[in-house]
Amino acid sequence: MEGPDAMALLHGLLTADIEAVPVGGAVRSLVLTTHGHVVARMAVARDGDQEFTLILDPPPARDGVQVIAAHHVSEDAEVLGPEDARVLVATDDLAGALEGAGDLKVPGAIPGTIEVLADDPAAVAAARGITLSDDLALEALRVQRAAPEIGVDTGEKTLVQEALLDDAVSFDKGCYLGQETVARLHYRGHPNRRLARILLEGPVPPGSPIDGQGGGASPGQVTSVAQAPDGGWLGLGMLRREVPDGADVTVAGVPGRVLAPG
């Protein structure tokens, strides 16, 4: 996005404090519906006084640019793209080795990571002496750090706090799309569900219902499953609030335990 009103447009729509991002800086943000449901997650980089680059999650996440464009009425700002892009995902301890690499560096969607925008991420890694892990290792890191994949671990009615995405929200800025719901939960209430990590004794298919100790209706379902580096298995799933951390559960016949956030 670029133009004299680009910052004001983004600041008024997105959950992050865009006005506070310096030139050359970047921040994680969300675009929500008017009812506070998560549409898309993105990194917002400020390239200049009136220029911003938005790096959005790929499908099945919905297109957040469509929401921005729909609310773009008379502002002097131009929405360019979107276009396909590739990023190198690296843990924060590699930030020094990747200094100056790629076209752009932004905070990663997985906590404790950065993303480097580059035409050939593998070539960037090789040039910096960094050995690439495979996709399964990246998925394991995502699940281990409870980073939801938008459109997989979230649905059309998922709220910010349910998906543990509070860190992409500024609670000090003015109004933005969906603010009322987010602020009400933050200051006066709590979500009825939350994204939880589940330690499993074996693999289960994503979409499997979670069975609690008390029987009755399932308190949720597993949406992502990955094998941890130690050989164990981890799942992510939306659980009803009454299921506490440490609770024993069963998923598709496989015993599991709800882990505390961390």
C-alpha positions in Angstrom: 0.0 0.0 0.0 1.2 3.5 -0.7 -0.1 7.0 -0.7 -0.5 10.0 1.7 -3.4 8.2 3.5 -2.0 4.7 3.5 -0.9 4.9 7.2 -4.2 6.3 8.4 -6.2 3.7 6.4 -4.2 0.8 7.9 -4.1 2.2 11.4 -7.9 2.5 11.3 -8.5 -1.0 10.1 -5.8 -3.2 11.6 -5.3 -4.3 15.2 -1.7 -3.1 15.6 -0.5 0.4 16.2 0.6 1.2 12.7 1.4 4.8 13.5 4.1 3.7 16.0 6.0 1.6 13.3 9.1 3.5 12.3 10.4 3.5 8.7 12.3 0.3 8.3 10.3 -1.4 11.1 7.6 -4.0 11.0 4.9 -5.4 13.3 2.5 -8.3 13.4 -1.2 -7.5 13.0 -4.6 -8.9 12.3 -7.6 -7.8 10.2 -10.9 -8.7 11.7 -14.6 -8.6 10.8 -16.8 -5.9 12.4 -17.8 -8.5 15.0 -14.1 -9.2 15.9 -13.7 -12.5 14.2 -10.2 -13.2 12.7 -10.0 -12.8 8.9 -6.3 -12.7 8.3 -2.9 -12.4 10.0 -0.1 -10.4 8.5 3.2 -8.6 9.0 3.1 -4.9 8.2 6.5 -3.4 7.2 6.9 0.4 6.8 9.1 0.9 3.8 8.8 4.7 3.8 6.7 7.6 5.1 3.8 6.7 2.8 4.7 3.1 1.8 3.9 -0.2 3.4 4.4 -3.9 2.5 1.9 -6.4 3.9 3.0 -10.1 4.1 -0.1 -12.2 4.5 -0.6 -15.9 5.4 -1.3 -18.1 2.3 -4.6 -20.0 1.8 -6.5 -21.5 3.4 -6.3 -18.2 5.3 -8.7 -15.6 3.8 -7.5 -12.6 1.9 -7.1 -9.7 4.3 -6.4 -7.3 1.4 -10.0 -7.8 0.3 -11.2 -6.4 3.6 -8.9 -3.5 3.4 -9.9 -2.7 -0.2 -13.6 -3.0 0.8 -13.1 -0.2 3.4 -11.0 1.9 1.1 -13.4 4.6 0.0 -12.0 8.1 -0.5 -8.5 7.8 1.0 -5.6 8.8 -1.1 -3.9 5.4 -1.0 -3.4 2.7 -3.5 -3.6 -1.1 -2.8 -1.1 -3.0 -5.0 -1.3 -6.7 -5.4 -1.5 -9.2 -3.7 1.2 -11.3 -5.4 2.9 -14.5 -4.5 5.8 -14.3 -2.2 8.2 -16.7 -0.4 9.9 -16.3 3.0 12.6 -18.0 4.9 11.4 -18.8 8.4 14.3 -18.7 10.9 14.5 -18.8 14.7 15.5 -15.5 16.4 19.0 -16.7 17.2 19.8 -16.5 13.5 18.8 -12.9 13.2 22.5 -11.8 13.2 23.5 -14.3 10.5 20.6 -13.0 8.3 21.3 -9.3 8.8 20.8 -7.6 5.4 19.6 -10.8 3.8 16.7 -10.9 1.4 14.4 -8.1 0.5 12.6 -7.6 3.8 12.8 -9.0 7.4 9.7 -9.1 9.6 8.6 -10.7 12.9 7.5 -14.3 12.2 4.0 -15.8 12.7 5.6 -18.4 15.0 6.7 -16.8 18.3 10.5 -16.6 18.5 11.0 -16.5 14.7 11.7 -14.0 11.9 10.6 -14.2 8.3 13.0 -13.1 5.4 11.3 -12.2 2.2 13.3 -13.6 -0.7 12.9 -14.9 -4.3 15.0 -18.0 -3.3 14.9 -18.6 0.5 17.1 -21.7 0.1 19.8 -19.7 -1.6 19.7 -17.0 1.1 20.1 -19.7 3.8 23.0 -21.4 1.9 24.8 -18.1 1.4 24.7 -17.5 5.1 25.8 -21.0 6.1 22.4 -21.9 7.5 21.1 -25.5 7.1 17.4 -25.7 6.2 15.1 -28.0 8.1 12.3 -29.8 6.4 8.6 -28.8 6.4 7.8 -31.3 9.1 10.3 -29.7 11.5 8.7 -26.3 10.8 5.3 -27.7 11.5 6.5 -29.3 14.7 7.9 -25.9 15.8 4.6 -24.2 15.0 2.5 -26.7 17.0 5.0 -26.7 19.8 4.7 -22.9 20.2 0.9 -22.9 19.7 1.0 -20.7 16.7 -2.3 -21.2 14.9 -2.5 -21.7 11.1 -5.2 -19.3 10.0 -7.9 -21.2 8.2 -6.8 -24.5 9.8 -6.8 -23.9 13.5 -9.2 -21.0 13.2 -12.6 -20.7 11.6 -14.9 -17.9 10.4 -16.1 -17.2 13.9 -12.8 -17.5 15.8 -12.0 -14.6 18.2 -8.6 -13.1 18.8 -8.2 -14.3 22.4 -9.4 -17.8 21.5 -6.6 -18.2 19.0 -3.9 -16.7 21.4 -3.3 -13.8 19.0 -3.4 -11.0 21.6 0.2 -10.1 20.9 -0.9 -8.8 17.5 -3.3 -6.3 19.1 -2.6 -2.8 20.5 -4.9 -2.1 23.4 -3.7 1.5 23.6 -4.6 2.7 20.1 -7.9 4.1 19.0 -10.6 2.4 17.1 -10.1 -0.4 14.5 -12.3 -2.9 12.8 -13.7 -5.3 15.4 -12.3 -3.4 18.4 -15.4 -3.6 20.5 -15.4 -7.4 20.8 -11.7 -7.6 21.4 -11.7 -4.9 24.1 -14.7 -6.4 25.8 -13.1 -9.8 26.2 -9.8 -8.2 27.2 -11.1 -6.0 29.9 -14.4 -7.5 31.1 -14.5 -11.2 30.3 -12.9 -14.3 28.8 -13.3 -16.5 25.8 -15.4 -19.6 26.1 -12.7 -21.5 24.1 -9.0 -21.4 23.7 -6.4 -22.9 21.5 -4.6 -25.6 23.5 -1.6 -27.9 23.0 -2.2 -31.5 23.7 0.5 -34.0 24.4 -0.4 -37.3 22.6 0.9 -40.8 22.9 0.7 -41.3 19.2 -0.5 -39.7 15.9 -4.2 -38.9 15.3 -5.9 -37.5 12.2 -6.6 -33.8 12.2 -10.3 -33.2 12.8 -10.5 -35.9 15.5 -12.9 -35.1 18.4 -11.4 -34.7 21.8 -13.0 -36.8 24.6 -12.7 -35.6 28.1 -12.8 -37.6 31.4 -16.4 -36.7 32.1 -18.0 -38.0 28.9 -20.8 -36.1 27.3 -20.3 -33.8 24.3 -16.8 -33.4 23.0 -15.1 -30.3 24.4 -13.3 -29.7 21.1 -11.3 -31.2 18.2 -7.7 -31.5 17.2 -6.9 -29.3 14.1 -3.1 -29.8 13.8 -0.9 -32.7 14.6 2.9 -32.9 14.5 5.7 -35.1 15.7 8.0 -33.4 18.2 11.8 -33.6 17.9 11.9 -36.0 20.9 9.7 -38.4 19.0 6.5 -37.6 20.9 3.3 -36.2 19.3 1.6 -32.8 19.8 -1.7 -31.6 18.7 -3.5 -28.2 18.6 -7.2 -27.8 19.1 -9.9 -25.4 20.3 -11.0 -26.6 23.8 -13.9 -25.3 25.9 -12.7 -23.2 28.8 -13.9 -25.7 31.4 -11.2 -28.2 30.4 -8.2 -27.2 32.6 -4.5 -27.4 31.8 -3.2 -30.8 32.8 -6.5 -32.6 32.1 -6.3 -36.1 30.7 -8.1 -36.5 27.3 -8.5 -39.1 24.6 -8.3 -38.3 20.9 -9.3 -41.0 18.4 -8.6 -43.6 21.0 -5.1 -42.1 21.8 -4.5 -40.9 25.3 -3.4 -37.3 25.7 -2.9 -34.5 28.2 -3.7 -30.8 27.9 -0.5 -28.8 28.3 -0.2 -25.4 29.9 0.6 -22.4 27.6 4.3 -22.0 27.0 
